[in-house]
Amino acid sequence: MPLLLECARVRGPEYLTQMWHFMCDALIKAIGTEPDSDVLSEIMHSFAKCIEVMGDGCLNNEHFEELGGILKAKLEEHFKNQELRQVKRQDEDYDEQVEESLQDEDDNDVYILTKVSDILHSIFSSYKEKVLPWFEQLLPLIVNLICPHRPWPDRQWGLCIFDDVIEHCSPASFKYAEYFLRPMLQYVCDSSPEVRQAAAYGLGVMAQYGGDNYRPFCTEALPLLVRVIQSVDSKTKENVNATENCISAVGKIMKFKPDCVNVEEVLPHWLSWLPLHEDKEEAVQTFSYLCDLIESNHPIVLGPNNTNLPKIFSIIAEGEMHEAIKHEDPCAKRLANVVRQVQTSGGLWTECIAHLSPEHQAAIQELLNSA
């Protein structure tokens, strides 16, 4: 469906709008009535992508009213199904086979929950704070998702929804901070890496997009983020994505709320944690901030007499090797320009290259060739 809309663009905006109006009512109705969870999830995903294509103004008041009722019903059904499964676990016929069936049901419900999150993400990114009054009918249910007694997928996706509220609706989002700020700060140290990742991302966008009201909470968040980053198992396979979101969040706090932390104290630690390998989007954020610091000749980053440049070259090379630097992104050109500037300095270039392995040297050359 979203691809069909993209194709319709060539016929002009009027034709595109007519096609969307023809599709929209049917999609919303199908979300409310489709009984098969696999088909339903595809319809919900398609609807979310269509909203992203069409943008602000694609839904009228009637659409919002109907959609709000449907999403509310989906969330209520999610909680009811969880309660029913708990009752079945107390039944005298409960055994491993029953548990396997219940787990399949739970997985299906969680997948539908992810699609509710997708739809809300598309609406928030398109409508921004204008949609907050409509969202309030869902607010108690989203708050329920992030209660401590909820299963970790509930808390993960509840946080993701509030992440979108912060990212796309700030500074107006602070109106709802009483519902999500304490859980977000608490969950950055949660035992579930998925929950930690969602909480850390939220703290990062809080620094990036939140208004002045969020400043004290950026200060409070910093030691919690550092604790996660410095834990002994922070870079294991199951933990690395959450850890990288924490590293990115620390960078965002320093970049966007520098008066909330001691940047000179934190910056050397942050540099030692780079580069990010797994989360490509957050890697771009960290490399962009690194470029800002290098281009401004930040003394802590460059070191006395540029002694940190070999380390910076190593970070850039690692990022290139792990494909964390996207060549089409402006950040790649900025990093390449940093390297080219050092190339003209003779002895400093020789020193930087001497510290790199052959693989790292090849990665630097690849960056220069492509950016």
TADA-V691255 format. One line per field, one symbol per residue. psi: psi as a letter, one per 30 degrees, with the letter a starting at -180 (. if undefined). burial: 1 if it has 16 or more other ideal C-beta (glycine too) atoms within 10 Angstrom, else 0. A space follows every 50 residues. Layout:
# TADA-V691255
psi = ???
burial = ???
This chain:
# TADA-V691255
psi = eeeeeeefeffleeeeeeeeeeeeeeeeeeeffkfkeeeeeeeeeeeeee eeeeakffkaeeeeeeeeeeeeeeeeeeeeeeeeeeeffflfgkaeeeee eeeeeeeeeeeeeeeeeeeeeeeefefbfffeeeffffeeeeeeegkffl leeeeefeeeeeeeeeefglfffffgefffeeeeeeffglfkeeeeeeee eeeefeeeflafffeefeeeeefeeeeeeglfgfgleffeeeeeeeeeee eeeeefhfffljeeeeeeeeeffllkeejeefeeeeeeeeeeeefghkee eflkhhffeeeeeeeeeeeeeghfjkffkfeeeeeeeeeeeeefgceeee eeeffkleeeeeeeeeeeff.
burial = 11001001000000010011001100110110000000011011111111 11110001100001011001100110010011001000000000000000 01000100110110111111111111101011011001101111110001 01111111111111111111001101101110111011110111111111 11111111110001101100110111011000010000111111111111 11111110011010011001101111111101111111111011000101 11100101111111111111100111001011011101100100000110 110001000110110010001
